[in-house]
């Protein structure tokens, strides 16, 4: 059973980071920079997205000694995750635009 993901502003920022280049693989620090979230916010979101089947994750296969750094865990959108992310981010943006009154003509207080 796929776990539902509640689309919050924080989740939306992570999904938007993935949607910048939907085919790209991303790693934690890269996603922290793109989303603006610290690790304590980002990684629980990534776990929820992975449990929902929206992203997949795998460990980089390197020799940490030769590379001079630890192996990275890479993340990428699944095909279903890509479609869902595009739909959910667009819906959240539309909801925010509607609640902020986007599209309404501005009223000049001098003429009202």
MARBA-3410 file (N, C-alpha, C, O; in Angstrom, 1 decimal):
112
0.8,-1.2,0.0,0.0,0.0,0.0,0.9,1.2,0.0,1.8,1.3,0.8 ~ 0.6,2.2,-0.9,1.3,3.4,-1.0,0.8,4.4,0.1,-0.4,4.6,0.3 ~ 1.8,5.0,0.8,1.4,5.9,1.9,1.1,7.3,1.2,1.9,7.8,0.4 ~ 0.0,7.9,1.6,-0.3,9.3,1.0,0.7,10.3,1.6,1.2,10.2,2.8 ~ 1.0,11.3,0.8,1.8,12.4,1.3,1.0,13.6,1.4,0.4,14.0,0.4
1.0,14.3,2.5,0.4,15.6,2.7,1.3,16.6,2.0,2.4,16.7,2.4 ~ 0.7,17.4,1.1,1.5,18.4,0.4,1.5,19.7,1.2,0.6,20.5,1.2 ~ 2.6,19.9,1.9,2.8,21.1,2.7,3.7,22.0,1.9,4.2,21.6,0.8 ~ 3.9,23.3,2.3,4.9,24.2,1.6,6.3,23.5,1.6,7.0,23.7,0.6 ~ 6.7,22.9,2.7,8.0,22.3,2.7,8.1,21.1,1.7,9.1,21.0,1.0
7.1,20.3,1.6,7.1,19.2,0.7,7.1,19.8,-0.7,7.8,19.3,-1.6 ~ 6.3,20.8,-0.9,6.2,21.4,-2.3,7.6,22.0,-2.7,7.9,21.8,-3.9 ~ 8.4,22.6,-1.8,9.7,23.1,-2.2,10.6,21.9,-2.6,11.4,22.1,-3.5 ~ 10.5,20.8,-1.9,11.4,19.6,-2.3,10.9,19.1,-3.7,11.8,18.8,-4.5 ~ 9.6,19.0,-3.9,9.1,18.5,-5.2,9.5,19.5,-6.3,9.9,19.1,-7.4
9.4,20.8,-6.0,9.8,21.8,-7.0,11.3,21.7,-7.3,11.7,21.9,-8.5 ~ 12.1,21.3,-6.3,13.6,21.2,-6.6,13.8,20.0,-7.5,14.6,20.1,-8.5 ~ 13.0,18.9,-7.3,13.1,17.8,-8.2,12.7,18.1,-9.6,13.2,17.7,-10.6 ~ 11.6,18.9,-9.7,11.0,19.3,-11.0,11.9,20.3,-11.8,11.6,20.5,-13.0 ~ 12.9,20.9,-11.2,13.8,21.8,-11.9,14.4,21.0,-13.1,14.6,21.6,-14.2
14.7,19.7,-12.8,15.3,18.8,-13.9,14.8,17.4,-13.5,15.5,16.7,-12.8 ~ 13.6,17.1,-14.0,12.9,15.8,-13.5,13.7,14.6,-13.8,13.5,13.5,-13.1 ~ 14.6,14.6,-14.7,15.4,13.4,-15.1,16.7,13.3,-14.2,17.3,12.2,-14.2 ~ 17.0,14.3,-13.6,18.3,14.3,-12.8,18.2,13.5,-11.5,17.2,13.4,-10.9 ~ 19.4,13.0,-11.2,19.5,12.4,-9.8,20.1,13.5,-8.9,20.9,14.3,-9.3
19.6,13.5,-7.7,19.9,14.6,-6.8,20.5,13.9,-5.5,20.1,12.8,-5.2 ~ 21.3,14.6,-4.7,21.7,14.1,-3.5,21.4,15.1,-2.4,21.0,16.2,-2.7 ~ 21.5,14.7,-1.1,21.0,15.5,0.0,21.4,16.9,0.0,20.6,17.8,0.1 ~ 22.7,17.2,0.0,23.2,18.6,0.0,22.7,19.4,-1.1,22.3,20.5,-1.0 ~ 22.6,18.8,-2.3,22.1,19.5,-3.5,20.6,19.8,-3.2,20.2,21.0,-3.6
19.9,18.9,-2.7,18.4,19.2,-2.4,18.3,20.2,-1.3,17.3,21.0,-1.3 ~ 19.2,20.2,-0.3,19.1,21.2,0.8,19.3,22.6,0.2,18.6,23.5,0.6 ~ 20.3,22.7,-0.7,20.5,24.0,-1.3,19.3,24.5,-2.2,18.9,25.6,-2.1 ~ 18.8,23.5,-3.0,17.7,23.9,-3.9,16.4,24.2,-3.2,15.7,25.1,-3.6 ~ 16.2,23.5,-2.1,14.9,23.7,-1.4,15.0,24.7,-0.2,14.0,25.3,0.2
16.2,25.0,0.2,16.4,25.9,1.4,16.1,25.2,2.7,16.1,25.9,3.7 ~ 15.9,23.9,2.7,15.6,23.2,4.0,16.9,22.7,4.6,17.8,22.2,3.9 ~ 17.0,22.7,5.9,18.1,22.0,6.6,17.8,20.5,6.6,16.8,20.0,6.2 ~ 18.9,19.7,6.9,18.8,18.3,6.8,17.7,17.7,7.7,17.0,16.7,7.3 ~ 17.4,18.3,8.8,16.4,17.8,9.7,15.0,17.9,9.2,14.0,17.3,9.6
14.8,18.8,8.2,13.5,19.0,7.5,13.5,18.1,6.2,12.5,17.5,5.9 ~ 14.6,18.2,5.5,14.7,17.5,4.2,14.5,16.0,4.3,13.7,15.4,3.6 ~ 15.4,15.4,5.1,15.4,13.9,5.1,14.1,13.2,5.5,13.8,12.2,4.9 ~ 13.4,13.7,6.5,12.0,13.1,6.7,11.1,13.2,5.5,10.3,12.3,5.3 ~ 11.2,14.3,4.8,10.4,14.5,3.6,10.8,13.5,2.6,9.9,12.9,1.9
12.1,13.3,2.4,12.5,12.3,1.4,12.1,10.9,1.7,11.7,10.1,0.9 ~ 12.1,10.6,3.0,11.6,9.3,3.5,10.1,9.1,3.1,9.7,8.1,2.6 ~ 9.3,10.1,3.4,7.9,10.1,3.1,7.6,9.9,1.6,6.8,9.2,1.2 ~ 8.4,10.7,0.8,8.3,10.6,-0.7,8.7,9.2,-1.2,8.1,8.7,-2.1 ~ 9.7,8.7,-0.6,10.2,7.3,-1.0,9.1,6.3,-0.6,8.8,5.4,-1.4
8.6,6.4,0.6,7.6,5.4,1.0,6.3,5.5,0.2,5.6,4.5,0.0 ~ 6.0,6.7,-0.3,4.9,6.9,-1.2,5.1,6.4,-2.6,4.2,6.3,-3.4 ~ 6.4,6.1,-3.0,6.7,5.6,-4.3,6.9,6.8,-5.3,7.0,6.5,-6.5 ~ 7.1,8.0,-4.8,7.3,9.1,-5.7,8.7,9.3,-6.0,9.0,9.9,-7.1 ~ 9.6,8.9,-5.2,11.1,9.0,-5.5,11.7,7.6,-5.2,11.1,6.8,-4.4
12.8,7.4,-5.8,13.6,6.2,-5.5,15.0,6.6,-5.1,15.4,7.7,-5.4 ~ 15.6,5.8,-4.3,16.9,6.2,-3.7,17.9,5.0,-3.8,17.5,3.9,-3.8 ~ 19.2,5.4,-4.0,20.2,4.4,-4.0,21.5,5.0,-3.6,21.7,6.2,-3.7 ~ 22.4,4.1,-3.1,23.7,4.6,-2.7,24.7,4.6,-3.8,24.7,3.7,-4.7 ~ 25.5,5.6,-3.9,26.6,5.7,-4.9,27.6,4.6,-4.6,27.9,4.3,-3.5
28.1,4.0,-5.7,29.1,3.0,-5.5,30.4,3.5,-5.8,30.9,3.6,-6.9 ~ 31.1,4.0,-4.7,32.4,4.5,-4.8,33.3,4.0,-3.7,32.7,3.4,-2.7 ~ 34.6,4.1,-3.8,35.5,3.9,-2.7,35.7,5.2,-2.0,36.3,6.1,-2.5 ~ 35.1,5.3,-0.7,35.2,6.6,0.0,36.6,7.1,0.2,36.9,8.3,0.2 ~ 37.6,6.2,0.4,39.0,6.5,0.6,39.5,7.2,-0.7,40.2,8.2,-0.7
39.3,6.5,-1.8,39.8,7.0,-3.1,39.1,8.3,-3.5,39.8,9.2,-4.1 ~ 37.8,8.4,-3.2,37.1,9.6,-3.6,37.3,10.8,-2.6,37.1,11.9,-2.9 ~ 37.8,10.4,-1.4,38.1,11.5,-0.4,36.8,12.0,0.2,36.8,13.1,0.8 ~ 35.7,11.3,0.1,34.4,11.7,0.7,33.5,10.5,0.9,33.8,9.4,0.2 ~ 32.5,10.6,1.7,31.6,9.4,1.9,30.8,9.3,0.6,30.6,10.2,-0.2
30.2,8.1,0.5,29.3,7.8,-0.6,28.1,8.6,-0.4,27.6,8.9,0.7 ~ 27.5,9.1,-1.5,26.3,9.9,-1.5,25.0,8.9,-1.7,25.1,7.9,-2.4 ~ 23.9,9.3,-1.1,22.7,8.7,-1.4,22.0,9.5,-2.4,21.7,10.7,-2.2 ~ 21.7,9.0,-3.6,21.0,9.7,-4.7,19.5,9.4,-4.7,19.1,8.3,-4.4 ~ 18.8,10.4,-5.1,17.4,10.4,-5.2,16.9,10.9,-6.6,17.6,11.7,-7.2
15.9,10.2,-7.1,15.3,10.7,-8.3,13.8,10.4,-8.3,13.3,9.5,-7.7 ~ 13.1,11.2,-9.1,11.6,11.0,-9.2,11.4,9.7,-10.0,12.1,9.4,-10.9 ~ 10.3,9.0,-9.5,9.9,7.9,-10.3,8.9,8.4,-11.4,8.5,9.6,-11.3 ~ 8.6,7.7,-12.4,7.6,8.2,-13.4,6.3,8.7,-12.8,5.8,9.7,-13.1 ~ 5.8,7.8,-11.9,4.5,8.2,-11.2,4.8,9.5,-10.3,3.9,10.3,-10.2
5.9,9.5,-9.7,6.3,10.6,-8.8,6.4,11.9,-9.6,6.0,13.0,-9.1 ~ 6.9,11.8,-10.8,7.0,13.0,-11.6,5.6,13.6,-12.0,5.4,14.8,-11.8 ~ 4.7,12.8,-12.4,3.4,13.2,-12.7,2.7,13.8,-11.5,2.0,14.8,-11.5 ~ 2.8,13.0,-10.4,2.1,13.5,-9.1,2.7,14.8,-8.7,2.0,15.7,-8.2 ~ 4.1,14.9,-8.7,4.7,16.1,-8.3,4.3,17.3,-9.1,3.9,18.4,-8.5
4.2,17.2,-10.4,3.8,18.3,-11.3,2.3,18.7,-10.9,2.0,19.9,-10.9 ~ 1.5,17.7,-10.7,0.1,18.0,-10.4,-0.1,18.6,-9.0,-0.8,19.6,-8.9 ~ 0.6,18.1,-8.0,0.5,18.6,-6.7,1.1,20.0,-6.6,0.5,20.9,-5.9 ~ 2.2,20.3,-7.2,2.9,21.6,-7.1,2.0,22.6,-7.8,1.8,23.7,-7.3 ~ 1.5,22.3,-9.0,0.6,23.2,-9.7,-0.7,23.5,-8.9,-1.1,24.6,-8.9
-1.2,22.5,-8.2,-2.5,22.6,-7.5,-2.2,23.6,-6.3,-3.0,24.4,-5.9 ~ -1.0,23.4,-5.6,-0.7,24.2,-4.5,-0.5,25.6,-4.9,-0.9,26.6,-4.2 ~ 0.2,25.8,-6.0,0.4,27.2,-6.5,-0.9,27.9,-6.9,-1.1,29.0,-6.6 ~ -1.8,27.1,-7.5,-3.1,27.7,-7.8,-3.9,28.1,-6.6,-4.5,29.1,-6.5 ~ -3.8,27.2,-5.6,-4.5,27.5,-4.3,-3.9,28.7,-3.7,-4.7,29.5,-3.1
-2.6,28.8,-3.6,-2.0,30.0,-3.0,-2.3,31.3,-3.8,-2.6,32.3,-3.2 ~ -2.3,31.2,-5.1,-2.6,32.4,-5.9,-4.1,32.8,-5.7,-4.4,34.0,-5.6 ~ -5.0,31.8,-5.6,-6.4,32.1,-5.3,-6.5,32.7,-4.0,-7.3,33.7,-3.8 ~ -5.9,32.2,-2.9,-6.1,32.7,-1.6,-5.4,34.1,-1.4,-5.8,34.9,-0.6 ~ -4.4,34.4,-2.3,-3.8,35.7,-2.2,-4.5,36.7,-3.1,-4.1,37.9,-3.1
-5.5,36.3,-3.8,-6.3,37.2,-4.6,-5.7,37.5,-5.9,-6.0,38.5,-6.5 ~ -4.8,36.6,-6.4,-4.2,36.8,-7.7,-5.2,36.9,-8.8,-6.2,36.1,-8.7 ~ -5.1,37.7,-9.7,-6.0,37.8,-10.8,-7.1,38.8,-10.6,-7.8,39.2,-11.5 ~ -7.2,39.3,-9.3,-8.2,40.4,-9.1,-7.6,41.7,-9.4,-6.5,42.0,-9.1 ~ -8.4,42.6,-10.0,-7.9,43.9,-10.3,-7.6,44.7,-9.0,-8.4,44.6,-8.1
-6.5,45.4,-9.1,-6.1,46.2,-7.9,-7.1,47.4,-7.8,-7.4,48.0,-8.9 ~ -7.5,47.7,-6.6,-8.4,48.9,-6.4,-7.5,50.1,-6.0,-6.8,50.0,-5.0 ~ -7.7,51.1,-6.7,-7.0,52.4,-6.3,-7.7,53.0,-5.2,-8.9,53.4,-5.4 ~ -7.2,53.1,-4.0,-7.9,53.7,-2.8,-8.4,55.1,-3.0,-9.3,55.6,-2.4 ~ -7.7,55.8,-4.0,-8.1,57.2,-4.2,-9.5,57.3,-5.0,-10.2,58.3,-4.9
-9.8,56.2,-5.7,-11.0,56.2,-6.5,-12.1,55.4,-5.9,-13.2,55.4,-6.4 ~ -11.8,54.7,-4.9,-12.8,53.8,-4.3,-13.7,54.6,-3.3,-14.6,54.0,-2.7
END
